[in-house]
Amino acid sequence: MKKIGYLGPKGTFTKLAVDAAFNGEDKQSFETIPECIDAVQEEEIDIGVVPVENAIEGTVQLTVDYLVHQVRLPIIAEVVVPIQQHLLVRPDFNGNLTEIEEIHSHSHAIAQCHQYIHQNIPKAAIRFTSSTGRAAEIVSSSDQTIAAIGNKLAASEYGLRIFKENIHDYPNNHTRFAVLAKDKNAVKHIKHPVETEKTTLLITLPSDYAGALHQVLSAFAWRKMNLSKIESRPMKTGLGNYFFIIDVNQPYDEVLFPSVKAELEALGCQVTILGTYPVFNLNV
Ligand SMILES: O=C(O)C(=O)C[C@]1(C(=O)O)C=C[C@@H](O)C=C1
């Protein structure tokens, strides 16, 4: 049996993703994304599952930055699940929306519901929590007039009432989760059909010069390698210094990838492969 860590506590979206992907393994929650990643690195757990990108709010920067700057672990799979955000209150709350004094949730969940909050509960104070599950727990143990944003699992785990369903601002809401493990074979524990395969690269440019990014992209373009994501993040070495995370829509192979790498290195870039892995689109 594998030990699987996830961003907890109970009732998070990450837990929903883990339950959808893995059957009957030993599951352990962590309060923060870095704690979960560290536990994989220190081999306290075999597999860690952390959010990487949401369709409405974009990249979970804490995850990407921690994986790039602090702990390099291979991505062995990606799990994509639909995200439905609900407004959760204590079961004895009988008032109306305008009475809610505080809204608790993870920053990504708050961001996915900005318009709803702005139009319906503009006076409520926003309180950020480490996860939507933690927000639900806070509301369940409080005697104040406060609400959480989270999922149905959180409502049932913490005995909360769903005051309003589906309050995310755009309907096609999904989050991608990275499955991290030192042992690539751990992917066999996800018993679902593989949707596609991807390879994620980390590229740093030698220095800022005209056409540098164009040269990088053309190495992929003329090989007809389709990119599904390109994102720049600060290198944290000074203003204007960036690295690029590039997702290529195909698995690693021994011909195209080594030649792209060689071409980019000849330009002075550093190229690191963060993972080549299957993508699983799951329902929760
Ligand atoms: O707080 C949770 O429930 C999480 O699993 C984290 C997280 C995120 O980091 O984006 C995951 C999915 C949703 O997009 C909102 C929050």
The ligand as a Gaussian input file, in Angstrom:
#p B3LYP/6-31G(d) Opt

LIG

0 1
 O       -8.130000      24.564000      -0.637000
 C       -8.353000      23.519000      -1.272000
 O       -9.391000      22.861000      -1.132000
 C       -7.348000      23.062000      -2.226000
 O       -7.295000      21.877000      -2.493000
 C       -6.468000      24.110000      -2.864000
 C       -7.060000      24.707000      -4.135000
 C       -5.963000      25.559000      -4.872000
 O       -4.862000      25.697000      -4.434000
 O       -6.297000      26.078000      -5.962000
 C       -7.442000      23.620000      -5.041000
 C       -8.500000      23.722000      -5.880000
 C       -9.359000      24.922000      -5.934000
 O       -8.964000      25.605000      -7.097000
 C       -9.165000      25.797000      -4.759000
 C       -8.169000      25.617000      -3.860000

